[in-house]
Amino acid sequence: MNLRFSGKAVLSAVTVASVLLLGWLATSQGPLAPTRVTLAKVQLGPLLESTFGIGTVEARRSYALGPTTASRVARVLVDQGDAVAAGQLLAELHPVDLDDRVASGRIVAQRAASAVRAAQAELVAAQSRALVAVASARRSAELRARGFFSQEATDAKQQEANAATAVVDATAAQLAAAQRDHERALADVAGVGKLRAQALLVSPVDGIVSARLFEPGSTIVAGQAVLQVIDPASLWVRARIDQGQAGGVRVGQSAEIVLRSDARRVYPGEVQRVDWLSDSVAEERIVNVAFAAIPDALSIGDLVEVTIGTAELPDAPWLPAAAVKRVDRQDGVWRIKDGRVAFHPVEVGISTLDGRSQILAGLAVGDEVVVHSEQALQPDAKVRVVSAIVGARR
């Protein structure tokens, strides 16, 4: 009898303990347990709104050196990567058929000079004939006035004088035309001669040879570059910024540049130009950023990351950006009252790349809000504040 009673007592105790354990598990670890959350306070401090972009190192001033007429490459005196000085001879070219063109131009100029001399001699003769004819017509008119010449004879002399004067005018016009032809021929000869001077490619600046495009013996057409020279002092970053973030970018804003080849260092820079032409396909804006001091061992085409500060607030209330949620098209935060949460609308200003959001209205400095929760929160949900959540979903 006692054993039967003891067994029932033990069974009842185990049952009660199990119920209590299940209740504890349901309220502390199970679906009825409060959601664990972490908190943060609204703080006051400086905020810097920034935008981020990827770009490459390019030369703002680059010079393509080549002939102005079809040529053959005779010599190339420099190679890619060589430092050159302004005025230094870099390559020699031989314009195609230049000697024949020079000889032909000289023959044309000589013929034009002979035509000028002939026209000059003809003008002198015409002027002499005109002087005689005009003097004879004047004398005939005087004799006609005294009754010694007939009117017909006087008119004939005057016609001869007029004809001689017309010949002088025509011959003078022929001389002017011959002189113009001679000047053009001389200019053509001089122009062809300049082609020989242009066949010497010299560096326009102190710079670096960035490309050697043709070798001796190559035949190239007018406009093709044999060498490319850059001004190393003009190196800058041509960065692509998402159009949605490029609206606040302005010339003169400070920037931070990080080379992919040297990610441990940050180089200061400044926005030098914002291109008006955007890439409508990639939806990006081109922004050119200059180095404050050009790094050593920088190469054309190096990939870089650029961060541009677009707005700075010296003292503004802020929260971690993770605390700001969007519920029913409204920005807000979760606040705790009596162990339960309620959604509290706020007005958000700028956001920084390091994960901070400016609070314009709805909260005061020192107010506490939920930053992270182990699961999505719902209004009036029970929560428990912890210092950290491992594997939090929100």
BELZINOR-V439958 format. One record per backbone hydrogen bond with DSSP energy under -1.0 kcal/mol. CO is the residue of the C=O (numbers start at 1). NH is the residue of the N-H. If there is no record, write none. Layout:
co=CO nh=NH
co=CO nh=NH
This chain:
co=1 nh=5
co=2 nh=6
co=3 nh=7
co=4 nh=8
co=5 nh=9
co=6 nh=10
co=7 nh=11
co=8 nh=12
co=9 nh=13
co=10 nh=14
co=11 nh=15
co=12 nh=16
co=13 nh=17
co=14 nh=18
co=15 nh=19
co=16 nh=20
co=17 nh=21
co=18 nh=22
co=19 nh=23
co=20 nh=24
co=21 nh=25
co=22 nh=26
co=23 nh=27
co=24 nh=28
co=25 nh=29
co=25 nh=30
co=26 nh=32
co=30 nh=33
co=35 nh=384
co=36 nh=374
co=37 nh=386
co=38 nh=371
co=40 nh=369
co=42 nh=366
co=43 nh=318
co=45 nh=316
co=47 nh=313
co=49 nh=310
co=49 nh=311
co=51 nh=308
co=53 nh=306
co=54 nh=240
co=55 nh=304
co=56 nh=238
co=57 nh=301
co=58 nh=236
co=61 nh=231
co=63 nh=229
co=65 nh=226
co=65 nh=227
co=67 nh=223
co=70 nh=96
co=71 nh=220
co=72 nh=94
co=73 nh=217
co=75 nh=92
co=79 nh=82
co=82 nh=209
co=84 nh=207
co=85 nh=88
co=88 nh=203
co=90 nh=77
co=91 nh=201
co=92 nh=74
co=92 nh=75
co=94 nh=72
co=95 nh=98
co=97 nh=101
co=98 nh=102
co=99 nh=103
co=100 nh=104
co=101 nh=105
co=102 nh=106
co=103 nh=107
co=104 nh=108
co=105 nh=109
co=106 nh=110
co=107 nh=111
co=108 nh=112
co=109 nh=113
co=110 nh=114
co=111 nh=115
co=112 nh=116
co=113 nh=117
co=114 nh=118
co=115 nh=119
co=116 nh=120
co=117 nh=121
co=118 nh=122
co=119 nh=123
co=120 nh=124
co=121 nh=125
co=122 nh=126
co=123 nh=127
co=124 nh=128
co=125 nh=129
co=126 nh=130
co=127 nh=131
co=128 nh=132
co=129 nh=133
co=130 nh=134
co=131 nh=135
co=132 nh=136
co=133 nh=137
co=134 nh=138
co=135 nh=139
co=136 nh=140
co=137 nh=141
co=138 nh=142
co=139 nh=143
co=140 nh=144
co=141 nh=145
co=142 nh=146
co=143 nh=148
co=150 nh=154
co=151 nh=155
co=152 nh=156
co=153 nh=157
co=154 nh=158
co=155 nh=159
co=156 nh=160
co=157 nh=161
co=158 nh=162
co=159 nh=163
co=160 nh=164
co=161 nh=165
co=162 nh=166
co=163 nh=167
co=164 nh=168
co=165 nh=169
co=166 nh=170
co=167 nh=171
co=168 nh=172
co=169 nh=173
co=170 nh=174
co=171 nh=175
co=172 nh=176
co=173 nh=177
co=174 nh=178
co=175 nh=179
co=176 nh=180
co=177 nh=181
co=178 nh=182
co=179 nh=183
co=180 nh=184
co=181 nh=185
co=182 nh=186
co=183 nh=187
co=184 nh=188
co=185 nh=189
co=186 nh=190
co=187 nh=191
co=188 nh=192
co=189 nh=193
co=190 nh=194
co=191 nh=195
co=193 nh=197
co=194 nh=198
co=197 nh=200
co=199 nh=93
co=201 nh=90
co=201 nh=91
co=203 nh=87
co=207 nh=84
co=208 nh=230
co=209 nh=81
co=211 nh=228
co=215 nh=218
co=218 nh=73
co=220 nh=71
co=221 nh=224
co=226 nh=213
co=227 nh=65
co=228 nh=210
co=228 nh=211
co=229 nh=63
co=230 nh=208
co=231 nh=234
co=232 nh=235
co=234 nh=60
co=236 nh=58
co=237 nh=289
co=238 nh=56
co=239 nh=287
co=240 nh=54
co=241 nh=285
co=242 nh=245
co=246 nh=249
co=250 nh=253
co=253 nh=271
co=254 nh=309
co=255 nh=269
co=256 nh=307
co=257 nh=267
co=258 nh=305
co=259 nh=262
co=262 nh=265
co=267 nh=257
co=268 nh=292
co=269 nh=255
co=270 nh=290
co=271 nh=252
co=273 nh=288
co=279 nh=283
co=279 nh=284
co=283 nh=243
co=284 nh=279
co=285 nh=241
co=286 nh=275
co=287 nh=239
co=288 nh=272
co=288 nh=273
co=289 nh=237
co=290 nh=270
co=299 nh=302
co=302 nh=57
co=303 nh=260
co=304 nh=55
co=305 nh=258
co=306 nh=53
co=307 nh=256
co=308 nh=51
co=311 nh=49
co=313 nh=47
co=316 nh=45
co=317 nh=359
co=318 nh=43
co=319 nh=357
co=320 nh=323
co=321 nh=324
co=325 nh=332
co=330 nh=327
co=331 nh=346
co=332 nh=325
co=333 nh=344
co=334 nh=370
co=335 nh=342
co=337 nh=340
co=339 nh=383
co=340 nh=337
co=341 nh=380
co=342 nh=335
co=344 nh=333
co=347 nh=360
co=347 nh=361
co=350 nh=358
co=352 nh=355
co=355 nh=321
co=356 nh=352
co=357 nh=319
co=358 nh=349
co=361 nh=347
co=364 nh=367
co=367 nh=42
co=369 nh=40
co=372 nh=38
co=373 nh=394
co=378 nh=381
co=381 nh=341
co=382 nh=35
co=384 nh=37
